[in-house]
Amino acid sequence: MSGKFLLAQISDTHVRVDDDGASVRQLQKAFAQARDYKADLVLLTGDLVNDERDEEYAALAEAIADSPAPLFLMPGNHDDRARIRARFPGHGYLPSGRFLSYAIEQFPIRVVVVDQIVPGETFGVLTEGQADWLDRTLAADRAKLTIVALHHPPFPTHDLLFDQIGLHDSDLFQFVISKHPQVARVICGHHHRVAFGQVAHAPAIVAPSTSWAYGLAVHPGQPIAPRTGEQPGWMLHIWTPQGGFASHFMGL
Ligand SMILES: [Fe+2]
C-alpha cells in the first residue's frame, strides 16, 4: 500500500435489468479505471439498483465479482436493506441489526458508513439511534483520520429539489461530526452531480452517478432535476501521509 490510500467512491449505480446492460457497463468502466489507479477500496455509496428489485441485485452481484479491490456496499433511497442482506451474504461487514452501518478498519484511513435511508421515502433521516451509533463509533478511535460516508448530502446544495429530499435534520449529523476532529472528509451521493460543501470542520463531497447526471435548479422556474448531458463518473479520493487528501472526479 506504500503509505498511499486510494478510495474509489462509486455512487448511484442504479443497476437495472431493462437497459440492455448500460448501467452495468458504466460500473464495469468505473472498475476498469479504478483498477488502473490501483484503488485500495471500492465503496458504493447507495442507490445500488434502480427499483429495489432482486433481479437488479443479482445483476449487481455478478458485476461486483469483478471489483478491482475489496468492495463495500451501503444503501440509498432506491435500495432495500433486506434484499441487500439476502443477495450479498458474503459481505460479512454488514451488521444484522436494522441499519446497514459499519466501520472499515483495515486501511490507513478509517471509513465509517452510516445508514440513514427511510424505506419508501426519497429523503434521508439520521435517527437518534444512528446518531448515537455514529458518535460512539467515531469515539472508539479518535487518533485515526476518518472518512464518514452516507447517501444523502448532509448540507444544503441549494438545489430546489434536492434540498427537500436530502438529509432531513442534518443539524444532528453536523453536531456529531463537530465532536470528532479526526473526521477529515464526509462523502455522499444522491444528487447525481459533483458538489462540495462543509460539515462542521470537514469538507464534504457529493459524488456523481455512474449512470446519469441531474441538472441544478437554483432559481424558481429552472427545470427540476432534468437529466443533462453532463458526464457521469465517480470520485477517486487519494490520501498520502505527507500530502493529505485530494479528491478527483473521474469521468466515464
Ligand atoms: Fe441516485
Residues whose N, C-alpha, C, O or C-beta is under 5 A from the ligand:
A	BS01	LIG	D12 D47 H190
